[in-house]
Amino acid sequence: MGLTEIDYFLSYFIQYFLLNIIYSIINSLILKLVLKHIPWIYVFLLFFLFGLNIFSLVYFFQSFLDKTRLAMIVCILIYFLMYFLSTSFSGVGIKHWVRVLMSIFPPISLQLGLNVMARFENKQKQCKMSDITLRFYDYCIRDMLIMLTIDIFIYLFLGFYLQNIISHDYGISKTWYFLCTKSFWGYEKKKENKR
C-alpha cells in the first residue's frame, strides 16, 4: 500500500484515541452517578488512561505475534492474569513502593486506584483537587494517574522496539541496537541531501 510504519501505527492510534475519548466520557458520566464524591475529571482520566493502556498492551503483545486477532486474545488472557494479581496487592500491610512498582501492570493500578476512590465514597468525604495525594491503603489517586501514564509509554516503546527486532513474515528485522545507529535517526540521509 505504500504506507510507512509510522503512518500505519498512527492510523490505528488516532482511530482508537478518538473512540477512547467517547467511551471515557460516557463511562465516566455513568460512573459519576455512583462516585458522587470524586471530581469528574479523575473518573474521566481513569477511563481514558486505562483505555490507552489497553491499546499499548495490545501493541506490545502484537510485536510477538504476526496475527493481530491472536495478539488481542493473548492480551485479554494476560490482562485477566494481571487482574488476578491485583487482588494480592489490594490488602493491608503492603508497602507503598511495592504497590507503585506493581502498578507497572495496568490492571493492578486500576484496581488500587478504584479502591482509593471507593474509600472516599465509603467515608462520604468529598475529594477535592488537593486530595489527589491523600493515601488510603498506601496508594493515592496521583499514584494511579502517574503509573497509568508511564505504563502507556513503556508498553508503546517496548512494542515498537520488539516489532523492529523480532523477525516477522513481512519486513526485515533490525539489529537489537538499531536505536543507537545514525541511520535510524536520519543522519545519513541529511548528509546525502547536502551533497
matplotlib code that plots the C-alpha trace (Angstrom):
import matplotlib.pyplot as plt

x = [0.0, 3.0, 2.3, 5.3, 5.3, 4.5, 1.6, 0.2, 0.6, -0.9, -4.0, -4.8, -3.8, -5.9, -8.9, -8.6, -7.8, -11.0, -13.1, -11.4, -12.4, -16.0, -16.1, -14.3, -16.8, -19.8, -18.4, -17.3, -20.7, -22.3, -19.8, -20.1, -23.7, -22.0, -18.9, -20.5, -17.6, -14.9, -14.4, -15.5, -12.1, -10.5, -13.0, -12.6, -8.8, -9.1, -11.1, -9.1, -5.7, -6.7, -8.2, -4.8, -3.1, -5.2, -4.1, -0.5, -0.7, -2.2, 0.5, 3.2, 1.8, 1.3, 5.0, 5.5, 2.7, 2.0, -1.8, -3.5, -6.5, -4.3, -2.5, -5.8, -6.8, -3.4, -3.6, -7.0, -5.8, -2.7, -4.9, -7.0, -3.9, -2.7, -6.1, -5.9, -2.6, -4.2, -6.1, -2.8, -1.8, -5.1, -4.8, -3.4, 0.3, 1.9, 4.3, 3.7, 6.8, 5.7, 2.2, 3.7, 6.2, 3.4, 1.4, 3.5, 0.7, -2.3, -5.0, -3.2, -3.0, -6.7, -7.7, -5.7, -7.0, -10.6, -10.0, -8.9, -11.9, -14.3, -12.7, -13.7, -17.2, -17.3, -16.3, -18.6, -15.7, -15.7, -12.4, -11.0, -8.3, -5.8, -6.8, -5.1, -2.2, -4.3, -3.4, -5.7, -4.1, -0.7, -1.9, -3.4, -5.1, -1.9, 0.0, -2.7, -2.7, 1.1, 1.6, -1.1, 0.6, 4.0, 2.6, 1.3, 4.8, 6.6, 4.4, 4.3, 8.1, 8.6, 6.1, 7.9, 11.3, 10.3, 8.3, 11.6, 14.0, 11.8, 11.5, 8.0, 6.5, 6.9, 9.8, 13.3, 14.2, 16.7, 19.6, 19.0, 20.9, 19.1, 18.1, 21.8, 22.6, 22.9, 20.7, 17.7, 17.8, 18.3, 21.8, 22.9, 20.0, 20.8, 24.4, 23.2, 20.8, 23.6, 25.6]
y = [0.0, 2.3, 3.3, 3.8, 2.1, 5.3, 6.1, 2.6, 3.0, 6.5, 5.4, 2.8, 5.0, 8.1, 5.9, 4.2, 7.6, 9.2, 6.2, 6.0, 9.7, 8.9, 5.7, 7.5, 10.4, 8.0, 5.7, 8.5, 10.1, 6.8, 6.0, 9.6, 8.6, 6.1, 8.1, 11.3, 12.5, 12.2, 15.0, 14.0, 14.7, 12.0, 9.4, 10.5, 10.3, 6.8, 5.5, 7.5, 6.4, 2.8, 2.7, 3.9, 1.2, -1.4, -0.2, -0.1, -3.6, -5.0, -3.2, -4.7, -8.3, -7.9, -7.5, -11.1, -12.4, -11.9, -12.0, -9.1, -11.1, -13.7, -10.8, -9.4, -12.8, -13.3, -9.8, -10.4, -13.6, -11.9, -9.0, -11.4, -12.9, -9.4, -8.6, -11.7, -10.4, -7.2, -8.9, -9.8, -6.1, -4.7, -5.9, -4.2, -4.4, -3.9, -1.1, 2.0, 1.4, -2.2, -1.0, 1.6, -0.8, -3.4, -0.7, -1.3, -3.7, -1.6, -3.8, -3.5, 0.3, 0.4, -1.8, 0.1, 3.5, 2.3, 1.2, 4.7, 6.2, 3.8, 4.7, 8.4, 7.2, 4.9, 7.7, 10.1, 12.5, 15.0, 14.5, 17.9, 18.6, 18.9, 15.4, 13.8, 12.8, 11.6, 7.9, 5.1, 1.7, 3.3, 4.4, 7.6, 8.9, 10.7, 7.3, 5.7, 8.6, 8.8, 5.0, 4.6, 7.4, 5.8, 2.4, 3.7, 4.9, 1.8, -0.6, 1.5, 1.8, -1.9, -2.8, -0.5, -1.9, -5.6, -5.0, -4.0, -6.6, -9.7, -11.3, -11.5, -12.8, -9.3, -6.9, -7.1, -7.3, -4.8, -5.4, -5.1, -1.8, -0.1, 2.8, 3.7, 3.9, 7.1, 5.6, 5.2, 8.9, 10.0, 11.4, 9.6, 11.0, 14.5, 14.1, 12.8, 15.7, 18.3, 16.9]
z = [0.0, 0.3, 3.9, 6.2, 9.6, 11.4, 9.1, 9.7, 13.5, 13.6, 11.6, 14.3, 17.2, 16.1, 15.5, 18.9, 20.6, 19.3, 20.2, 23.6, 24.3, 23.5, 25.7, 28.5, 28.5, 28.5, 31.1, 33.4, 33.3, 34.2, 37.0, 38.3, 39.4, 41.8, 42.7, 43.8, 46.0, 43.3, 40.8, 37.3, 35.8, 37.9, 36.8, 33.2, 33.4, 34.9, 31.9, 29.4, 30.6, 31.1, 27.6, 26.2, 28.3, 26.6, 23.2, 24.3, 25.7, 22.5, 20.5, 22.8, 22.5, 18.8, 18.4, 19.4, 17.1, 13.4, 13.7, 15.4, 16.4, 18.1, 19.9, 21.2, 22.5, 24.2, 25.6, 27.1, 28.7, 30.2, 31.3, 33.3, 34.8, 35.8, 37.2, 39.5, 40.6, 41.7, 44.5, 46.0, 46.3, 47.5, 51.1, 54.1, 55.0, 51.6, 51.4, 49.2, 46.9, 46.3, 45.2, 42.9, 41.4, 40.7, 39.1, 36.1, 35.3, 34.3, 36.0, 39.3, 39.0, 38.1, 41.0, 43.5, 42.2, 42.3, 45.9, 46.8, 45.1, 46.8, 50.1, 49.5, 48.8, 51.8, 54.1, 52.2, 52.1, 49.2, 47.2, 46.3, 43.9, 46.8, 48.0, 44.9, 47.2, 50.1, 50.7, 51.5, 51.8, 50.9, 47.5, 46.1, 43.0, 41.9, 42.0, 39.8, 37.2, 37.1, 36.7, 34.1, 32.1, 32.5, 31.5, 28.2, 27.2, 28.5, 26.6, 23.4, 23.4, 24.1, 21.4, 18.9, 19.8, 19.7, 16.5, 14.9, 16.2, 16.1, 12.6, 11.1, 7.9, 6.3, 6.5, 7.7, 11.4, 12.6, 15.0, 18.7, 18.9, 15.9, 18.1, 18.5, 14.8, 12.8, 10.0, 12.3, 13.3, 9.7, 9.9, 6.8, 4.8, 5.8, 4.6, 1.2, 0.9, 1.5, -1.4]

ax = plt.figure().add_subplot(projection="3d")
ax.plot(x, y, z, "-o")
ax.set_aspect("equal")
plt.show()
